[in-house]
Amino acid sequence: MKIVHVTSYFIEDFAKGYQVYQLAKEHVKMNHDVHIITCNQNLNLKNYQEQAKKLTSSPNINSGSYISDLGATIHRLPILFSFQNRNWWKGFKEILIEIKPDILIVHSVLEFQTLRLLFFINKIKCKLIIDDHTTINVIRSGISGKIIYLIFRLFFSKRIYSIASRIIGISDSCITVLNKYMGLKGEKVLMIPLGTDTTIFYPDCQKRKALRNELNLLDNSLLIVYTGKIYDEKKVHLIIDVLNELNADQYLNIVIYIVGTVYENYKNVLYRHVDKSLNRVVLEDNVSHVKLSYIYNAADISVWPAHTTTSTLDASACGSAIICSDYKTERYRFNSGLGVKDGDYKSLKNALKLLIDDEELRSLMGKNGFNMITNFNSWEKIAADFITIN
């Protein structure tokens, strides 16, 4: 079976752990003929230098087709024009007609390529799956956003719903956006979550012991972990501030382990809070996924005060209790952690206090998280769910 993924940007080294890469990898393992259609640009983000420069020397790649180490055929199309970080690709219709996919998976609703399909999908005669990652916290609140979604609902939503075999949101919050803002409602709309690589992330007491020894932790040390991009919207400094307050009278042996690249415009903020920390803070730049598996195993609590991240899934797979934004309800739906109001100090304080004070609850949530990942969030299962169409 020929499966085609359409995605705005695709950096192979950068994509590991992200949805398109993992889905394509699993579909290749299922012996499907897998193609990825994307543009000849790695990323079109203002923070490109900090997010991807270490992984590739240029934001641009030559157009053309090639078979990647992933085992899928990558088709990079030239950009004809761009508007608000959305690109119109030259040759998109022609490459799809040439490939003749059995299943076409388009990643993102509000893209030119998705809307273009409305005018020629009948020529391809394939099953169309559209998925979207837009969560409620990134919805434009101004008049321009309201106009864009109104236009979409009036002119595109019914047609898109009619031609799609299914429309997938990767979280409960995404389903809310699809229903409320995009007008996409009905039995075709469903939630299939993101996943994690269970060959890397799983409970391992030896990994826990090794990393805790590396950090010179005592048996009674509480290791509080944050991983991922570190910039203002992530509110990482709140972890330090909250733990300062919680530990002011208790004299707990708390160690805060922050892993990831700190963006330039946030360094002064973070380092100022680190200097004022009453607890030991360990800072480390980006690490491999293998090292991350050691970190999550060593963690007593893994915490993300604000914004979205797939790291919660990796942590749960390793048996760590998690704290994350409460609009990501699917991440802690089986009592695998606690949801907090996005970027809210008091909410974060209450959650951390509860887990710090209750070792049994931390252990239970860790076990629940592992079971959740095993049953619902392995990439193998998710990749199968994506292409199982009644």
Beta strands, then each sheet from edge to edge (+ up, - down):
strand 1: 2-6
strand 2: 33-39
strand 3: 64-67
strand 4: 73-77
strand 5: 79-83
strand 6: 86-89
strand 7: 103-107
strand 8: 127-132
strand 9: 166-169
strand 10: 189-191
strand 11: 222-227
strand 12: 254-259
strand 13: 280-284
strand 14: 301-303
strand 15: 321-325
strand 16: 337-340
sheet 1: 3+ 4- 2- 1- 7- 8- 9- 10-
sheet 2: 5+ 6-
sheet 3: 13+ 12+ 11+ 14+ 15+ 16+
end
